Amino acid sequence: MCGTVLEITVNDDGQYSGGYYFGEFENPIGDGDHKKVDEIDLDGQNTDVVEWTGR
Protein backbone atom coordinates (compact mmCIF):
# COMPACT_ATOMS: atom_id res chain seq x y z
CA MET A 1 0.00 0.00 0.00
CA CYS A 2 2.78 2.45 0.84
CA GLY A 3 4.98 1.43 -2.08
CA THR A 4 7.74 0.04 0.13
CA VAL A 5 9.25 -3.22 -1.10
CA LEU A 6 9.87 -5.78 1.64
CA GLU A 7 11.99 -8.89 1.43
CA ILE A 8 10.92 -11.42 4.02
CA THR A 9 12.70 -14.77 4.23
CA VAL A 10 10.45 -17.68 5.28
CA ASN A 11 12.29 -20.72 6.63
CA ASP A 12 11.17 -24.34 6.19
CA ASP A 13 9.86 -24.33 9.77
CA GLY A 14 7.57 -21.35 9.04
CA GLN A 15 9.59 -18.76 10.94
CA TYR A 16 10.51 -15.59 9.08
CA SER A 17 12.95 -12.71 9.20
CA GLY A 18 13.45 -9.43 7.37
CA GLY A 19 10.57 -7.37 8.69
CA TYR A 20 6.95 -7.40 9.63
CA TYR A 21 4.11 -7.43 7.12
CA PHE A 22 0.45 -7.85 7.96
CA GLY A 23 -1.10 -8.79 4.65
CA GLU A 24 -0.75 -11.23 1.79
CA PHE A 25 2.03 -11.77 -0.73
CA GLU A 26 2.79 -14.22 -3.53
CA ASN A 27 5.83 -16.47 -3.37
CA PRO A 28 7.80 -16.75 -6.61
CA ILE A 29 6.94 -20.04 -8.31
CA GLY A 30 7.95 -21.90 -11.42
CA ASP A 31 11.15 -21.73 -13.38
CA GLY A 32 13.20 -18.59 -13.01
CA ASP A 33 16.16 -17.02 -11.34
CA HIS A 34 17.13 -13.93 -9.42
CA LYS A 35 18.52 -11.21 -11.69
CA LYS A 36 20.64 -8.37 -10.31
CA VAL A 37 18.94 -5.06 -11.14
CA ASP A 38 20.78 -2.61 -8.89
CA GLU A 39 23.23 -2.25 -6.02
CA ILE A 40 22.72 -0.19 -2.88
CA ASP A 41 24.81 0.75 0.14
CA LEU A 42 23.48 -0.67 3.41
CA ASP A 43 25.43 0.44 6.45
CA GLY A 44 28.69 0.62 4.51
CA GLN A 45 28.24 -2.64 2.59
CA ASN A 46 27.33 -2.92 -1.09
CA THR A 47 24.23 -5.08 -1.41
CA ASP A 48 22.64 -6.45 -4.58
CA VAL A 49 19.03 -5.66 -5.41
CA VAL A 50 17.45 -8.56 -7.32
CA GLU A 51 14.21 -9.41 -9.10
CA TRP A 52 12.68 -12.84 -9.68
CA THR A 53 12.58 -13.63 -13.40
CA GLY A 54 9.97 -16.41 -13.17
CA ARG A 55 6.20 -16.16 -12.95
C-alpha positions as CSV (number, residue, x, y, z in Angstrom):
1,M,0.0,0.0,0.0
2,C,2.8,2.5,0.8
3,G,5.0,1.4,-2.1
4,T,7.7,0.0,0.1
5,V,9.2,-3.2,-1.1
6,L,9.9,-5.8,1.6
7,E,12.0,-8.9,1.4
8,I,10.9,-11.4,4.0
9,T,12.7,-14.8,4.2
10,V,10.5,-17.7,5.3
11,N,12.3,-20.7,6.6
12,D,11.2,-24.3,6.2
13,D,9.9,-24.3,9.8
14,G,7.6,-21.4,9.0
15,Q,9.6,-18.8,10.9
16,Y,10.5,-15.6,9.1
17,S,13.0,-12.7,9.2
18,G,13.5,-9.4,7.4
19,G,10.6,-7.4,8.7
20,Y,6.9,-7.4,9.6
21,Y,4.1,-7.4,7.1
22,F,0.4,-7.8,8.0
23,G,-1.1,-8.8,4.6
24,E,-0.7,-11.2,1.8
25,F,2.0,-11.8,-0.7
26,E,2.8,-14.2,-3.5
27,N,5.8,-16.5,-3.4
28,P,7.8,-16.8,-6.6
29,I,6.9,-20.0,-8.3
30,G,8.0,-21.9,-11.4
31,D,11.2,-21.7,-13.4
32,G,13.2,-18.6,-13.0
33,D,16.2,-17.0,-11.3
34,H,17.1,-13.9,-9.4
35,K,18.5,-11.2,-11.7
36,K,20.6,-8.4,-10.3
37,V,18.9,-5.1,-11.1
38,D,20.8,-2.6,-8.9
39,E,23.2,-2.3,-6.0
40,I,22.7,-0.2,-2.9
41,D,24.8,0.8,0.1
42,L,23.5,-0.7,3.4
43,D,25.4,0.4,6.4
44,G,28.7,0.6,4.5
45,Q,28.2,-2.6,2.6
46,N,27.3,-2.9,-1.1
47,T,24.2,-5.1,-1.4
48,D,22.6,-6.4,-4.6
49,V,19.0,-5.7,-5.4
50,V,17.5,-8.6,-7.3
51,E,14.2,-9.4,-9.1
52,W,12.7,-12.8,-9.7
53,T,12.6,-13.6,-13.4
54,G,10.0,-16.4,-13.2
55,R,6.2,-16.2,-13.0
